[in-house]
Amino acid sequence: MTIYERIKKMSQYINLKNNLERLKLNQFNEYLPILLDELKTKEMSLTESLLVLTDKEIDFRENRAALINIKVSNFPYRKTISDFDFSYQPSVSKQEIQDLCSLRFLEDSQNILFIGSSGVGKTHLATAIGIEASSKRVSTYFIHFNDLIDKIKKAHSENRHEHIVKHYSKYKLLIVDEIGYLPIEKQYSDIFFQLIAKRYEKKSTIITTNQPFSKWGEVFGDNIIASAIIDRLVHHSSIIKITGKSYCIKDKLAFMDTNPKTQ
């Protein structure tokens, strides 16, 4: 190859890199020199080479989209099922949780209800399932029950509660965390019921609560509304009762084991 041919080839390579940058094919651009080096020892057709490069670009974009989806879903933290200690909570079936993480429940618009005292891992499991859904580009949103009620109160005061119901009805998966810490007024319970009713058999909802259903009449300030909410949530649902100890106790015991002088 003459010097002129080498310069021409290099110029073409630079132009190609510039074109890829202008087209924002970042992963394609990054992997190109690696592929060209591999082509020196491997026999690959033009089609095979382009397939490798486009696969890299698609993987990159899908991973980036998944991260963006997770970020906008409002999760309190990043937790996965692999982070959950099933040996510490034997009342939780690992197989059942793994099946829920397959997201089959979304196909039939089924709900999931986690019931248990504070600190047993309800929010962890709800978040892990939600992150799995969000990473698969399922429209997902996580909100604490008290925060949702605050938004309902504000919308009610501005006479636009229909807007709030419509907004939270749009998500394929809505996670409402910790129903039951504080009772709410009946007028806001009515609006929450409207939200649950609008999602009924159309979208999936995950609920975590520290109160048994028998106490929901106190939480919502009305037994009839509470019963109506429960009916729509438990129909076509998985109910998981967690009866183990709090993770806070576990962490405290682990700390004391590693720091005996503090006991």
Order of alpha helices (4+ residues) and beta strands (2+ residues): alpha-alpha-alpha-alpha-alpha-beta-alpha-beta-alpha-alpha-beta-alpha-beta-alpha-alpha-beta-alpha
